[in-house]
């Protein structure tokens, strides 16, 4: 399975503190759920235990929104939640 990350998703990753490795792990091993506009969402929690924007969080959750491609996924955007 191939995972292609759209340039828009790369920009969101940089802004929201997600790494490419985390996004790929989310697609490969995360929970899958239906999303708007015929897209598929993937969600996975990662241990964090560090500071993000002045506050320490124990968990980072990545949500990746993707569309099916010939033999894999194209990641359109990502959302990161800290808690």
Chimera marker file (.cmm) of the C-alpha trace (Angstrom):
<marker_set name="trace">
<marker id="1" x="0.000" y="0.000" z="0.000" r="1" g="1" b="0" radius="0.5"/>
<marker id="2" x="1.363" y="3.402" z="-0.952" r="1" g="1" b="0" radius="0.5"/>
<marker id="3" x="0.742" y="6.520" z="1.084" r="1" g="1" b="0" radius="0.5"/>
<marker id="4" x="1.181" y="9.842" z="-0.686" r="1" g="1" b="0" radius="0.5"/>
<marker id="5" x="1.072" y="13.034" z="1.342" r="1" g="1" b="0" radius="0.5"/>
<marker id="6" x="-0.365" y="16.027" z="-0.506" r="1" g="1" b="0" radius="0.5"/>
<marker id="7" x="1.566" y="19.338" z="-0.156" r="1" g="1" b="0" radius="0.5"/>
<marker id="8" x="-1.391" y="20.821" z="1.751" r="1" g="1" b="0" radius="0.5"/>
<marker id="9" x="-1.122" y="18.000" z="4.305" r="1" g="1" b="0" radius="0.5"/>
<marker id="10" x="2.644" y="18.633" z="4.633" r="1" g="1" b="0" radius="0.5"/>
<marker id="11" x="1.903" y="22.283" z="5.489" r="1" g="1" b="0" radius="0.5"/>
<marker id="12" x="-0.698" y="21.282" z="8.088" r="1" g="1" b="0" radius="0.5"/>
<marker id="13" x="1.722" y="18.742" z="9.591" r="1" g="1" b="0" radius="0.5"/>
<marker id="14" x="4.340" y="21.450" z="10.122" r="1" g="1" b="0" radius="0.5"/>
<marker id="15" x="1.780" y="23.843" z="11.656" r="1" g="1" b="0" radius="0.5"/>
<marker id="16" x="0.200" y="21.223" z="13.910" r="1" g="1" b="0" radius="0.5"/>
<marker id="17" x="3.224" y="19.293" z="15.147" r="1" g="1" b="0" radius="0.5"/>
<marker id="18" x="2.772" y="15.987" z="13.320" r="1" g="1" b="0" radius="0.5"/>
<marker id="19" x="5.581" y="14.010" z="11.727" r="1" g="1" b="0" radius="0.5"/>
<marker id="20" x="5.426" y="12.046" z="8.501" r="1" g="1" b="0" radius="0.5"/>
<marker id="21" x="6.172" y="8.873" z="10.465" r="1" g="1" b="0" radius="0.5"/>
<marker id="22" x="3.146" y="9.514" z="12.729" r="1" g="1" b="0" radius="0.5"/>
<marker id="23" x="0.869" y="10.167" z="9.758" r="1" g="1" b="0" radius="0.5"/>
<marker id="24" x="1.995" y="6.980" z="8.019" r="1" g="1" b="0" radius="0.5"/>
<marker id="25" x="1.477" y="4.977" z="11.241" r="1" g="1" b="0" radius="0.5"/>
<marker id="26" x="-1.991" y="6.510" z="11.596" r="1" g="1" b="0" radius="0.5"/>
<marker id="27" x="-2.962" y="5.400" z="8.086" r="1" g="1" b="0" radius="0.5"/>
<marker id="28" x="-1.388" y="1.965" z="8.517" r="1" g="1" b="0" radius="0.5"/>
<marker id="29" x="-2.502" y="1.085" z="12.045" r="1" g="1" b="0" radius="0.5"/>
<marker id="30" x="-5.093" y="3.635" z="13.127" r="1" g="1" b="0" radius="0.5"/>
<marker id="31" x="-8.855" y="3.497" z="13.521" r="1" g="1" b="0" radius="0.5"/>
<marker id="32" x="-10.677" y="4.077" z="10.230" r="1" g="1" b="0" radius="0.5"/>
<marker id="33" x="-13.894" y="6.115" z="10.032" r="1" g="1" b="0" radius="0.5"/>
<marker id="34" x="-16.035" y="7.691" z="7.295" r="1" g="1" b="0" radius="0.5"/>
<marker id="35" x="-15.517" y="11.405" z="6.681" r="1" g="1" b="0" radius="0.5"/>
<marker id="36" x="-17.229" y="14.140" z="4.660" r="1" g="1" b="0" radius="0.5"/>
<marker id="37" x="-17.044" y="14.397" z="0.884" r="1" g="1" b="0" radius="0.5"/>
<marker id="38" x="-16.374" y="10.680" z="0.400" r="1" g="1" b="0" radius="0.5"/>
<marker id="39" x="-13.080" y="10.782" z="2.247" r="1" g="1" b="0" radius="0.5"/>
<marker id="40" x="-11.810" y="8.362" z="4.837" r="1" g="1" b="0" radius="0.5"/>
<marker id="41" x="-10.508" y="9.433" z="8.215" r="1" g="1" b="0" radius="0.5"/>
<marker id="42" x="-7.848" y="7.644" z="10.225" r="1" g="1" b="0" radius="0.5"/>
<marker id="43" x="-7.200" y="8.272" z="13.922" r="1" g="1" b="0" radius="0.5"/>
<marker id="44" x="-4.424" y="7.159" z="16.259" r="1" g="1" b="0" radius="0.5"/>
<marker id="45" x="-3.141" y="8.238" z="19.672" r="1" g="1" b="0" radius="0.5"/>
<marker id="46" x="0.574" y="8.573" z="20.410" r="1" g="1" b="0" radius="0.5"/>
<marker id="47" x="2.287" y="8.979" z="23.787" r="1" g="1" b="0" radius="0.5"/>
<marker id="48" x="3.604" y="12.546" z="23.926" r="1" g="1" b="0" radius="0.5"/>
<marker id="49" x="4.593" y="13.717" z="27.420" r="1" g="1" b="0" radius="0.5"/>
<marker id="50" x="6.087" y="16.996" z="26.215" r="1" g="1" b="0" radius="0.5"/>
<marker id="51" x="5.259" y="20.639" z="25.855" r="1" g="1" b="0" radius="0.5"/>
<marker id="52" x="3.236" y="22.017" z="22.952" r="1" g="1" b="0" radius="0.5"/>
<marker id="53" x="2.614" y="25.760" z="22.792" r="1" g="1" b="0" radius="0.5"/>
<marker id="54" x="3.376" y="26.331" z="26.455" r="1" g="1" b="0" radius="0.5"/>
<marker id="55" x="1.502" y="23.406" z="27.991" r="1" g="1" b="0" radius="0.5"/>
<marker id="56" x="2.525" y="19.796" z="28.685" r="1" g="1" b="0" radius="0.5"/>
<marker id="57" x="0.340" y="17.078" z="27.163" r="1" g="1" b="0" radius="0.5"/>
<marker id="58" x="0.531" y="13.336" z="27.726" r="1" g="1" b="0" radius="0.5"/>
<marker id="59" x="-1.136" y="12.280" z="24.460" r="1" g="1" b="0" radius="0.5"/>
<marker id="60" x="-1.075" y="13.472" z="20.864" r="1" g="1" b="0" radius="0.5"/>
<marker id="61" x="-3.881" y="12.330" z="18.567" r="1" g="1" b="0" radius="0.5"/>
<marker id="62" x="-3.428" y="12.419" z="14.811" r="1" g="1" b="0" radius="0.5"/>
<marker id="63" x="-6.396" y="12.430" z="12.454" r="1" g="1" b="0" radius="0.5"/>
<marker id="64" x="-5.481" y="12.002" z="8.798" r="1" g="1" b="0" radius="0.5"/>
<marker id="65" x="-8.083" y="12.534" z="6.073" r="1" g="1" b="0" radius="0.5"/>
<marker id="66" x="-7.399" y="10.713" z="2.831" r="1" g="1" b="0" radius="0.5"/>
<marker id="67" x="-8.847" y="9.584" z="-0.481" r="1" g="1" b="0" radius="0.5"/>
<marker id="68" x="-8.323" y="6.173" z="-1.983" r="1" g="1" b="0" radius="0.5"/>
<marker id="69" x="-5.826" y="6.005" z="-4.827" r="1" g="1" b="0" radius="0.5"/>
<marker id="70" x="-5.064" y="3.130" z="-7.214" r="1" g="1" b="0" radius="0.5"/>
<marker id="71" x="-3.058" y="1.089" z="-4.739" r="1" g="1" b="0" radius="0.5"/>
<marker id="72" x="-3.108" y="3.192" z="-1.579" r="1" g="1" b="0" radius="0.5"/>
<marker id="73" x="-4.066" y="6.531" z="-0.064" r="1" g="1" b="0" radius="0.5"/>
<marker id="74" x="-3.504" y="10.222" z="-0.740" r="1" g="1" b="0" radius="0.5"/>
<marker id="75" x="-3.499" y="12.164" z="2.539" r="1" g="1" b="0" radius="0.5"/>
<marker id="76" x="-5.335" y="15.452" z="1.977" r="1" g="1" b="0" radius="0.5"/>
<marker id="77" x="-5.027" y="17.044" z="5.427" r="1" g="1" b="0" radius="0.5"/>
<marker id="78" x="-4.337" y="16.236" z="9.046" r="1" g="1" b="0" radius="0.5"/>
<marker id="79" x="-5.616" y="17.422" z="12.406" r="1" g="1" b="0" radius="0.5"/>
<marker id="80" x="-3.616" y="17.092" z="15.617" r="1" g="1" b="0" radius="0.5"/>
<marker id="81" x="-5.175" y="17.135" z="19.075" r="1" g="1" b="0" radius="0.5"/>
<marker id="82" x="-3.263" y="17.264" z="22.328" r="1" g="1" b="0" radius="0.5"/>
<marker id="83" x="-4.643" y="16.103" z="25.655" r="1" g="1" b="0" radius="0.5"/>
<link id1="1" id2="2" r="1" g="1" b="0" radius="0.2"/>
<link id1="2" id2="3" r="1" g="1" b="0" radius="0.2"/>
<link id1="3" id2="4" r="1" g="1" b="0" radius="0.2"/>
<link id1="4" id2="5" r="1" g="1" b="0" radius="0.2"/>
<link id1="5" id2="6" r="1" g="1" b="0" radius="0.2"/>
<link id1="6" id2="7" r="1" g="1" b="0" radius="0.2"/>
<link id1="7" id2="8" r="1" g="1" b="0" radius="0.2"/>
<link id1="8" id2="9" r="1" g="1" b="0" radius="0.2"/>
<link id1="9" id2="10" r="1" g="1" b="0" radius="0.2"/>
<link id1="10" id2="11" r="1" g="1" b="0" radius="0.2"/>
<link id1="11" id2="12" r="1" g="1" b="0" radius="0.2"/>
<link id1="12" id2="13" r="1" g="1" b="0" radius="0.2"/>
<link id1="13" id2="14" r="1" g="1" b="0" radius="0.2"/>
<link id1="14" id2="15" r="1" g="1" b="0" radius="0.2"/>
<link id1="15" id2="16" r="1" g="1" b="0" radius="0.2"/>
<link id1="16" id2="17" r="1" g="1" b="0" radius="0.2"/>
<link id1="17" id2="18" r="1" g="1" b="0" radius="0.2"/>
<link id1="18" id2="19" r="1" g="1" b="0" radius="0.2"/>
<link id1="19" id2="20" r="1" g="1" b="0" radius="0.2"/>
<link id1="20" id2="21" r="1" g="1" b="0" radius="0.2"/>
<link id1="21" id2="22" r="1" g="1" b="0" radius="0.2"/>
<link id1="22" id2="23" r="1" g="1" b="0" radius="0.2"/>
<link id1="23" id2="24" r="1" g="1" b="0" radius="0.2"/>
<link id1="24" id2="25" r="1" g="1" b="0" radius="0.2"/>
<link id1="25" id2="26" r="1" g="1" b="0" radius="0.2"/>
<link id1="26" id2="27" r="1" g="1" b="0" radius="0.2"/>
<link id1="27" id2="28" r="1" g="1" b="0" radius="0.2"/>
<link id1="28" id2="29" r="1" g="1" b="0" radius="0.2"/>
<link id1="29" id2="30" r="1" g="1" b="0" radius="0.2"/>
<link id1="30" id2="31" r="1" g="1" b="0" radius="0.2"/>
<link id1="31" id2="32" r="1" g="1" b="0" radius="0.2"/>
<link id1="32" id2="33" r="1" g="1" b="0" radius="0.2"/>
<link id1="33" id2="34" r="1" g="1" b="0" radius="0.2"/>
<link id1="34" id2="35" r="1" g="1" b="0" radius="0.2"/>
<link id1="35" id2="36" r="1" g="1" b="0" radius="0.2"/>
<link id1="36" id2="37" r="1" g="1" b="0" radius="0.2"/>
<link id1="37" id2="38" r="1" g="1" b="0" radius="0.2"/>
<link id1="38" id2="39" r="1" g="1" b="0" radius="0.2"/>
<link id1="39" id2="40" r="1" g="1" b="0" radius="0.2"/>
<link id1="40" id2="41" r="1" g="1" b="0" radius="0.2"/>
<link id1="41" id2="42" r="1" g="1" b="0" radius="0.2"/>
<link id1="42" id2="43" r="1" g="1" b="0" radius="0.2"/>
<link id1="43" id2="44" r="1" g="1" b="0" radius="0.2"/>
<link id1="44" id2="45" r="1" g="1" b="0" radius="0.2"/>
<link id1="45" id2="46" r="1" g="1" b="0" radius="0.2"/>
<link id1="46" id2="47" r="1" g="1" b="0" radius="0.2"/>
<link id1="47" id2="48" r="1" g="1" b="0" radius="0.2"/>
<link id1="48" id2="49" r="1" g="1" b="0" radius="0.2"/>
<link id1="49" id2="50" r="1" g="1" b="0" radius="0.2"/>
<link id1="50" id2="51" r="1" g="1" b="0" radius="0.2"/>
<link id1="51" id2="52" r="1" g="1" b="0" radius="0.2"/>
<link id1="52" id2="53" r="1" g="1" b="0" radius="0.2"/>
<link id1="53" id2="54" r="1" g="1" b="0" radius="0.2"/>
<link id1="54" id2="55" r="1" g="1" b="0" radius="0.2"/>
<link id1="55" id2="56" r="1" g="1" b="0" radius="0.2"/>
<link id1="56" id2="57" r="1" g="1" b="0" radius="0.2"/>
<link id1="57" id2="58" r="1" g="1" b="0" radius="0.2"/>
<link id1="58" id2="59" r="1" g="1" b="0" radius="0.2"/>
<link id1="59" id2="60" r="1" g="1" b="0" radius="0.2"/>
<link id1="60" id2="61" r="1" g="1" b="0" radius="0.2"/>
<link id1="61" id2="62" r="1" g="1" b="0" radius="0.2"/>
<link id1="62" id2="63" r="1" g="1" b="0" radius="0.2"/>
<link id1="63" id2="64" r="1" g="1" b="0" radius="0.2"/>
<link id1="64" id2="65" r="1" g="1" b="0" radius="0.2"/>
<link id1="65" id2="66" r="1" g="1" b="0" radius="0.2"/>
<link id1="66" id2="67" r="1" g="1" b="0" radius="0.2"/>
<link id1="67" id2="68" r="1" g="1" b="0" radius="0.2"/>
<link id1="68" id2="69" r="1" g="1" b="0" radius="0.2"/>
<link id1="69" id2="70" r="1" g="1" b="0" radius="0.2"/>
<link id1="70" id2="71" r="1" g="1" b="0" radius="0.2"/>
<link id1="71" id2="72" r="1" g="1" b="0" radius="0.2"/>
<link id1="72" id2="73" r="1" g="1" b="0" radius="0.2"/>
<link id1="73" id2="74" r="1" g="1" b="0" radius="0.2"/>
<link id1="74" id2="75" r="1" g="1" b="0" radius="0.2"/>
<link id1="75" id2="76" r="1" g="1" b="0" radius="0.2"/>
<link id1="76" id2="77" r="1" g="1" b="0" radius="0.2"/>
<link id1="77" id2="78" r="1" g="1" b="0" radius="0.2"/>
<link id1="78" id2="79" r="1" g="1" b="0" radius="0.2"/>
<link id1="79" id2="80" r="1" g="1" b="0" radius="0.2"/>
<link id1="80" id2="81" r="1" g="1" b="0" radius="0.2"/>
<link id1="81" id2="82" r="1" g="1" b="0" radius="0.2"/>
<link id1="82" id2="83" r="1" g="1" b="0" radius="0.2"/>
</marker_set>
